[in-house]
């Protein structure tokens, strides 16, 4: 399960475009309340199999995926 915690900020939109371009299926979560409850203080956060990644790490992970 891949989740993207997003507020549609410019960085969030970059990850959305990259995920879609690679054909990677993901669930987008935009609930700020849910993000705060999980202790998140910034977005985007990409969660893959329970591992949370900030923008830089998420960008690297997406680039490594086969498209």
Secondary structure, 3 states (H helix, E strand, C coil): CEEEECCCCHHHHHHHHHHHHHCCCCEEECCHHHHHHCCCCCCCEEEECCEEECHHHHHHHHHHCCC
